């Protein structure tokens, strides 16, 4: 990435950081010029409040709740912010052939996710093995109706109206947070002019100049766990990095354990060989789309990600790590050897970096065109 010529090189240690909770998750804001931290924090706070009012599934006065409440009726007028958020969600669905689908809200409710997840009954501790979700299957009528459900969403971008069929419940949890991180990072950079990193629940977006050596990030199952948790520390110079995991938002429902990542083809929480997938891309929204789709695609995920050329790190339920593309090797001596779970097709362990201007793979989220290596080991 080319550094902003109007901003001198700045070490990461000089960056100022603010942390708080919003939208039911952690918020981290880092700016290279400490003098801009108060204004940057205010900009991000306003952006998150606007997102909550537009896109929350649990806030009765949100635009999204009004759309869901009037399913099957006339088109519902909404704020331009929800129109934009839905465009991002529908794009993700198109790019992944429905593996990331905003119409899985009914399946989430059936799995017990009918309120803020912090109010749900906690699931038993996973333990060292990181066992898979044991959620019971959803009714057949629901599972057969979800595939390509996103095609039923009627969105008028000129009039800012939305209509969904009766029985469809929209949920933007798979895309809105990452998109909000991109949007907020750009807004802070435009207002303050300095390099910025925004993390919402561990999904990271950057804008402007990076510090010398890049932004330092610890990639792990749970973004709240801290730098000493098992994982890997990498640096990013531009773009975004997102992690999707089946180990964090878990709860007990009807005698079973469920999580928030739904397989649209089955209508139930994902079950597969991977517990966590991290991806780097040109934007946080693209990185999160790829990471979430990889969990849904299960055994097919490594070959798919490899074709996209996106740097990725996949963690199996037993802790084995598979790195793809330009994702760096972990320098820690005692790390578990990387391998592919039985039945998964990994493809080559590494692929050449796609040069700027080269065609993207069919159905691929765009990767960072300005960075030779979006992530590097530390």
PyMOL commands that set and color helices and strands:
alter all, ss='L'
color gray80, all
select helices_A, chain A and resi 12-14+34-55+63-69+80-95+105-110+117-119+140-146+149-152+176-192+284-308
alter helices_A, ss='H'
color red, helices_A
select strands_A, chain A and resi 16-22+25-31+76-77+154-156+161-163+196-200+203-207+215-220+231-236+240-245+250-253+256-259+262-263+268-269+274-281+312-316+321-324+375-377
alter strands_A, ss='S'
color yellow, strands_A
deselect
rebuild
show_as cartoon
